[in-house]
Amino acid sequence: MRKTTFTRAVLLLCTVLVASAAAQQAGQSARPARRGLYGDWQLKVQFGERQMDAILSFSRDSERNLTAQWISVWGVIDLKDVKFEEDKLTFVQVVRFGDNEWTSNFAGTVEEGKLKGILSSDRGESEVEGQRSPRSPRALGNWTMTFTVGDREVTSTLVIKADKEGELTGEWQSQWGEHEVTDVVYERGNLTFKRKSKFQDREFESTFDGTVRGDTLSGTIKSEMGEIAAEGARVGAALIGTWNLEVTGERGTRKQRLRVNGDMTGLYGTLPIKKVNLQDDQVDFMMSMEFGDQTFEMNFKGKLADSKLTGEMTTSSRGTSKIVGTKVVRRSRRPSSM
């Protein structure tokens, strides 16, 4: 009798513990995920009747302190006294131009992926609104694919693109046959797609399932003929990423940021670049900047060597500036919270 009573008590306790754990897990799942501040935020800043773009980029220093940079077409400013507590964000911005210096203070909120606040100084106030910059899928770009058919090594190019809504499309470029890529899906490092191929009068379908790790793509092509292992290498890997630049011109030296995306589009400060060209170690790109009713063209030509980017930027109205860039090496593990 005692043994039966003890067994029932243990079963009741286990039931209570399981129910409690399930309820706790359900409660945690119901809470919205908090991504914090880490990364880039796209801003719209109202200066009187003129609206300007800026990027607010958050990270942490070696001592895990919150840091931020204000990035614009004019350069990069390291912000001071950056604080984020209970959805409240404050920082100090110091702008230097020649011998002049201006200090502005920002106070605002970050809630549900939206940033709002006021940037104030003795020259007045500016409204700031922003949202988190969308992340580009790591599979985006051109991949040189190598695989073996029989005793022949075949090389093709896989092109992964994304539209404005983030939907992925693909192209399979090869000197052998015609190919159509559909159903491109990238999730948590895994890339899959379907492919229809035509060689003269013969047609067949295949699927690809692979994993993106850094600048490599490893996977398997499956068709009615069996399975083939395929390896991919990212085209332009040495240039793709974030570059810290020093721009030296007639008015001195300032900092700027260049970001080259996997599809070889980019951003110079906040200016979009449609195409960054890399041929051997030669790099060039162009962009345009609108200021009032005027449009200025900017052209860069330089060289990539030993993780350094050097060259010159020519502007239609401001002459030529020398540029030296260093590639940013990201830590393998992101901060757990911010």
Secondary structure, DSSP 4 states (H G I P E B T S, - for coil): -HHHHHHHHHHHHHHHHHHHHHHHHHHHHHSPP---S-EEEEEEEEETTEEEEEEEEEEE-TT--EEEEEEETTEEEE-EEEEEETTEEEEEEEEEETTEEEEEEEEEEEETTEEEEEEEETTEEEEEEEEEPPPPPTT-EEEEEEEEETTEEEEEEEEEEE-TT--EEEEEE-SSSEEEEEEEEEETTEEEEEEEEEETTEEEEEEEEEEEETTEEEEEEEETTEEEEEEEEETTTTT-EEEEEEEEETTEEEEEEEEE-TTS-EEETTEEES--EEETTEEEEEEEEEETTEEEEEEEEEEEETTEEEEEEEETTTEEEEEEEEE----SS--S--
